[in-house]
Amino acid sequence: MKIKNITTQIEYIPLKTPFITALREVKNVEFVRVKVQCDNGFIALGEAPATMAITGEDLEIITNSINSIKNKIISCSPQDALTILHNSKIGSSAKAAVDMALISLLAQDEKKELHEYLGAKEKVEIKTDITISLNPTETMLEDAKEAYQNGHDILKIKLGSDINHAIQSTKKLSLELPKAKLLIDANQAWSLKDTLIYLNAIKDIKIELLEQPVNAKDIASLKTITQSTKIPLLADEAAFSLEDVKKIVQTKSADMINIKLMKCGGLSKAVEILEYAREKGVKCMLGSMLEGPVSIDVAYALAQAYMDVIEYVDLDSPLLYKDV
């Protein structure tokens, strides 16, 4: 089986409401879809969203990156193409799109569903959280109540740099939705001082975890926070690669790791991180950016194989798509 052709196209899916975090506001899911065709008739897809604020890649960069690697892997086997891909210098999201297509081709070659190829013995039902975007407290409460009434009891709460708003919103959500599981995500918006103020203010409130409160490069502060609270600390933007994850785990700078295909470079690299986390007994979140349906389906297949490691699943993009 040799790769015969690779094409890309840009896709847009409107959202029901704007997706707002401390880092960005998005009204549409925008992504590049790559199609890889082989000489035996096999076809596989991959996708990469534009996440300039996180991976430094927009639609043009992703498309150009895939085009730059295309001629190097056409006529190669998918396995050889994977080696060339991960030795290249293109961005992690572009790598992820091509990687998931290549892995899907290998699964087809073994006549296996993707989740089986990745090691899952059976398909199990997996529950994702749903994101509550950063807004005034009352708006966030209305959105959270609607989500909860629709059966979503794991709520990923996006908070911003205003620590008083963060405290007020957390208290209000906890009071009004006592049975909901709250995952608090500050997206690097806080200082060490503000994080400790927040943790002290909500010490009597049960939250499931606190995700990446400080700047990704400030591992020292992340470690200080981890040592200052019993609330699990989840590293996200601080943990792109396996090397990043090893550093965080070895220094005990966070309790958990958020793995995203777009950060690490695809299924191949996510598996390496998950195997390391399994070996070290570290629990993970399998997260996502705002992604298209193909990359979300691929991530769900991966989750099937690592449910002993993955404690939380954050693959809610399809829940946020506007019905068209």
C-alpha positions as CSV (number, residue, x, y, z in Angstrom):
1,M,0.0,0.0,0.0
2,K,1.5,3.3,-1.2
3,I,0.2,6.8,-0.9
4,K,-1.1,8.0,-4.2
5,N,-2.6,11.5,-3.5
6,I,-3.1,14.0,-0.8
7,T,-5.6,16.9,-1.0
8,T,-6.8,19.6,1.4
9,Q,-9.9,21.7,1.7
10,I,-11.0,24.3,4.2
11,E,-14.3,23.7,6.1
12,Y,-16.4,26.0,8.4
13,I,-19.1,25.0,10.9
14,P,-21.0,27.8,12.6
15,L,-21.5,27.6,16.4
16,K,-24.7,28.0,18.3
17,T,-23.2,30.8,20.4
18,P,-19.7,32.4,20.4
19,F,-17.0,30.2,22.2
20,I,-15.3,32.6,24.6
21,T,-12.2,31.9,26.7
22,A,-9.4,34.0,28.2
23,L,-7.5,33.4,25.0
24,R,-10.0,33.9,22.2
25,E,-13.5,34.3,20.9
26,V,-14.7,32.1,18.1
27,K,-18.0,32.1,16.2
28,N,-17.2,29.3,13.7
29,V,-15.2,26.0,13.8
30,E,-12.7,26.5,11.1
31,F,-10.5,23.6,10.0
32,V,-8.5,22.1,7.2
33,R,-9.6,18.6,6.1
34,V,-6.9,16.4,4.5
35,K,-7.7,13.4,2.3
36,V,-5.1,10.7,1.8
37,Q,-5.6,8.2,-1.0
38,C,-3.7,5.0,-1.6
39,D,-3.0,2.9,-4.7
40,N,-5.1,0.1,-3.3
41,G,-8.2,2.3,-3.1
42,F,-8.1,3.0,0.6
43,I,-9.0,6.6,1.6
44,A,-8.6,8.3,5.0
45,L,-9.4,11.7,6.4
46,G,-7.7,14.0,9.0
47,E,-8.5,17.4,10.3
48,A,-6.8,20.3,12.0
49,P,-8.6,23.4,13.3
50,A,-7.1,27.0,13.2
51,T,-5.9,27.7,16.7
52,M,-3.4,30.5,16.3
53,A,-3.7,31.5,20.0
54,I,-2.6,28.0,21.1
55,T,-0.5,26.3,18.4
56,G,0.4,29.3,16.3
57,E,-1.3,27.9,13.2
58,D,-4.1,29.4,11.2
59,L,-5.8,27.9,8.2
60,E,-3.2,29.1,5.7
61,I,-0.3,27.9,7.8
62,I,-1.9,24.4,8.2
63,T,-2.6,24.2,4.5
64,N,0.9,25.3,3.5
65,S,2.4,22.9,6.0
66,I,0.5,19.9,4.7
67,N,1.4,20.9,1.1
68,S,5.1,21.2,2.1
69,I,5.2,17.6,3.3
70,K,3.0,16.2,0.6
71,N,5.6,15.4,-2.0
72,K,7.9,13.8,0.5
73,I,5.3,11.2,1.5
74,I,3.5,10.5,-1.8
75,S,4.7,7.0,-3.0
76,C,5.6,6.0,0.6
77,S,3.8,3.5,2.7
78,P,1.8,5.0,5.6
79,Q,4.3,3.7,8.1
80,D,7.2,5.3,6.3
81,A,5.2,8.4,5.8
82,L,4.6,8.7,9.6
83,T,8.4,8.7,10.2
84,I,8.9,11.4,7.6
85,L,6.0,13.4,9.0
86,H,7.2,13.4,12.6
87,N,10.8,14.2,11.6
88,S,9.5,17.3,9.8
89,K,9.4,20.8,11.2
90,I,5.7,21.6,10.5
91,G,3.3,22.7,13.2
92,S,1.6,20.2,15.6
93,S,-1.9,20.6,14.3
94,A,-0.9,20.1,10.6
95,K,1.0,17.0,11.8
96,A,-2.0,15.8,13.7
97,A,-4.3,16.0,10.6
98,V,-1.9,13.9,8.5
99,D,-1.0,11.6,11.3
100,M,-4.7,10.6,12.0
101,A,-5.2,9.9,8.3
102,L,-2.1,7.7,8.1
103,I,-3.0,5.7,11.3
104,S,-6.6,5.3,9.9
105,L,-5.0,3.8,6.8
106,L,-3.0,1.3,8.8
107,A,-6.2,0.3,10.7
108,Q,-8.0,-0.3,7.4
109,D,-5.0,-2.4,6.2
110,E,-5.5,-4.7,9.2
111,K,-9.3,-4.7,8.6
112,K,-9.9,-3.2,12.0
113,E,-12.0,-0.3,13.3
114,L,-9.8,2.5,14.5
115,H,-10.6,1.9,18.2
116,E,-9.7,-1.8,17.8
117,Y,-6.4,-0.9,16.1
118,L,-5.5,1.4,19.0
119,G,-6.1,-1.4,21.5
120,A,-9.7,-1.2,22.6
121,K,-11.3,-4.6,23.1
122,E,-14.9,-3.2,22.9
123,K,-16.7,0.0,22.3
124,V,-18.0,1.7,25.5
125,E,-20.1,4.7,26.0
126,I,-18.0,7.7,26.8
127,K,-19.4,10.9,28.3
128,T,-17.9,14.2,27.4
129,D,-18.0,17.5,29.4
130,I,-19.6,20.5,27.8
131,T,-18.0,24.0,27.7
132,I,-19.6,27.0,29.4
133,S,-18.0,30.0,27.7
134,L,-16.6,33.0,29.6
135,N,-19.4,35.6,30.0
136,P,-21.0,37.7,32.7
137,T,-21.9,35.4,35.7
138,E,-25.6,35.4,35.1
139,T,-25.2,34.5,31.4
140,M,-22.8,31.7,32.4
141,L,-25.3,30.4,35.0
142,E,-28.2,30.4,32.4
143,D,-25.9,28.5,29.9
144,A,-24.9,26.0,32.6
145,K,-28.5,25.4,33.7
146,E,-29.6,24.8,30.1
147,A,-26.7,22.4,29.6
148,Y,-27.5,20.6,32.8
149,Q,-31.2,20.3,32.0
150,N,-30.1,18.7,28.7
151,G,-28.3,16.0,30.5
152,H,-24.8,17.4,30.6
153,D,-23.6,17.3,34.2
154,I,-19.9,17.7,33.6
155,L,-19.4,21.4,33.0
156,K,-16.1,22.9,31.8
157,I,-16.2,26.5,33.1
158,K,-14.1,29.0,31.2
159,L,-12.9,31.9,33.4
160,G,-10.9,35.0,32.7
161,S,-8.4,37.4,34.3
162,D,-11.0,39.1,36.6
163,I,-10.4,37.0,39.7
164,N,-13.4,38.5,41.5
165,H,-15.6,37.4,38.6
166,A,-14.0,34.0,38.7
167,I,-14.8,33.6,42.4
168,Q,-18.3,34.9,42.1
169,S,-19.1,32.7,39.1
170,T,-17.7,29.5,40.7
171,K,-19.7,30.1,43.9
172,K,-22.9,30.9,42.0
173,L,-22.6,27.8,39.7
174,S,-21.8,25.6,42.7
175,L,-24.8,26.9,44.7
176,E,-27.3,26.7,41.8
177,L,-26.1,23.4,40.4
178,P,-24.8,21.4,43.4
179,K,-24.9,18.1,41.5
180,A,-22.9,19.3,38.5
181,K,-19.2,18.4,38.2
182,L,-17.3,21.7,37.7
183,L,-14.1,21.7,35.7
184,I,-12.5,25.1,36.1
185,D,-10.3,26.3,33.2
186,A,-8.5,29.6,33.5
187,N,-6.5,29.2,30.2
188,Q,-3.4,30.8,31.7
189,A,-5.2,34.0,32.7
190,W,-4.2,34.2,36.4
191,S,-1.0,35.1,38.3
192,L,0.2,32.9,41.1
193,K,-1.1,35.4,43.6
194,D,-4.6,35.5,42.1
195,T,-4.7,31.7,41.8
196,L,-4.1,31.4,45.6
197,I,-6.7,34.0,46.3
198,Y,-9.2,32.1,44.2
199,L,-8.4,28.8,45.9
200,N,-8.8,30.3,49.3
201,A,-12.1,31.9,48.4
202,I,-13.6,28.6,47.1
203,K,-12.0,26.3,49.7
204,D,-15.4,25.1,50.9
205,I,-16.7,24.5,47.3
206,K,-16.2,21.2,45.5
207,I,-14.7,21.5,42.1
208,E,-13.3,18.5,40.1
209,L,-10.1,20.2,39.0
210,L,-8.4,23.5,38.1
211,E,-6.9,23.7,34.6
212,Q,-3.8,25.7,33.7
213,P,-4.4,28.8,35.8
214,V,-0.9,30.4,35.1
215,N,1.2,31.0,32.0
216,A,2.3,27.8,30.3
217,K,6.0,28.7,30.8
218,D,5.6,29.3,34.5
219,I,6.1,25.7,35.7
220,A,7.4,26.9,39.0
221,S,4.1,28.7,39.9
222,L,2.2,25.7,38.6
223,K,4.1,23.5,41.0
224,T,3.5,25.9,43.9
225,I,-0.2,25.8,43.2
226,T,-0.2,22.0,43.0
227,Q,1.5,21.8,46.4
228,S,-0.9,24.4,47.9
229,T,-4.3,22.6,47.3
230,K,-6.0,19.2,47.3
231,I,-7.8,20.2,44.2
232,P,-6.2,18.3,41.2
233,L,-4.2,20.6,39.0
234,L,-4.5,19.9,35.2
235,A,-1.7,21.0,32.9
236,D,-2.8,22.0,29.5
237,E,-0.9,24.6,27.5
238,A,2.2,23.6,29.5
239,A,2.1,20.1,28.1
240,F,2.4,19.8,24.4
241,S,4.9,17.0,23.9
242,L,6.0,13.9,25.7
243,E,9.0,15.8,26.8
244,D,6.8,18.5,28.4
245,V,4.7,15.8,30.1
246,K,7.8,14.1,31.5
247,K,9.0,17.4,32.9
248,I,5.7,18.1,34.6
249,V,5.3,14.6,36.0
250,Q,8.9,14.3,37.2
251,T,8.8,17.7,39.0
252,K,5.3,17.0,40.3
253,S,4.2,20.4,38.9
254,A,0.7,19.2,38.2
255,D,-1.5,16.2,39.1
256,M,-3.0,15.6,35.7
257,I,-2.3,16.1,32.0
258,N,-4.6,17.4,29.3
259,I,-3.7,15.5,26.1
260,K,-4.9,17.0,22.8
261,L,-4.1,15.6,19.3
262,M,-3.5,19.1,18.0
263,K,-0.9,19.9,20.7
264,C,1.1,16.7,20.5
265,G,1.0,16.1,16.8
266,G,-1.6,13.3,16.4
267,L,-2.5,9.8,17.4
268,S,1.0,8.5,17.3
269,K,2.3,11.0,19.8
270,A,-0.8,10.9,22.0
271,V,-0.4,7.2,22.4
272,E,3.2,7.7,23.5
273,I,2.0,10.2,26.2
274,L,-0.8,7.9,27.3
275,E,1.5,4.9,27.6
276,Y,3.8,7.1,29.7
277,A,0.9,8.3,31.9
278,R,-0.3,4.7,32.3
279,E,3.2,3.6,33.4
280,K,3.5,6.5,35.9
281,G,-0.1,6.2,37.2
282,V,-1.0,9.7,36.0
283,K,-4.6,10.4,35.1
284,C,-5.4,12.5,32.0
285,M,-8.0,14.4,30.3
286,L,-8.4,13.8,26.6
287,G,-9.1,17.2,25.3
288,S,-9.7,19.0,22.0
289,M,-9.7,22.4,20.4
290,L,-12.8,23.5,18.6
291,E,-12.6,20.7,16.0
292,G,-14.4,19.2,13.1
293,P,-16.2,15.9,13.3
294,V,-13.5,13.7,11.9
295,S,-10.8,14.7,14.4
296,I,-13.4,14.4,17.3
297,D,-14.3,10.8,16.1
298,V,-10.6,9.9,16.0
299,A,-10.2,11.2,19.5
300,Y,-13.1,9.2,20.7
301,A,-11.6,6.1,19.2
302,L,-8.4,6.8,21.2
303,A,-10.4,7.3,24.4
304,Q,-11.8,3.8,24.0
305,A,-8.4,2.3,24.3
306,Y,-7.2,4.2,27.3
307,M,-10.2,4.5,29.6
308,D,-8.0,3.3,32.5
309,V,-5.8,6.5,32.1
310,I,-8.4,9.0,30.8
311,E,-10.4,10.4,33.7
312,Y,-12.2,13.2,31.8
313,V,-13.1,13.5,28.2
314,D,-13.4,17.0,26.7
315,L,-14.6,16.4,23.1
316,D,-17.7,18.6,23.0
317,S,-17.3,20.4,19.7
318,P,-20.2,18.6,18.0
319,L,-22.5,19.7,20.9
320,L,-21.6,23.3,20.1
321,Y,-22.3,23.2,16.4
322,K,-25.2,25.2,15.1
323,D,-27.9,23.1,13.5
324,V,-27.9,23.9,9.8
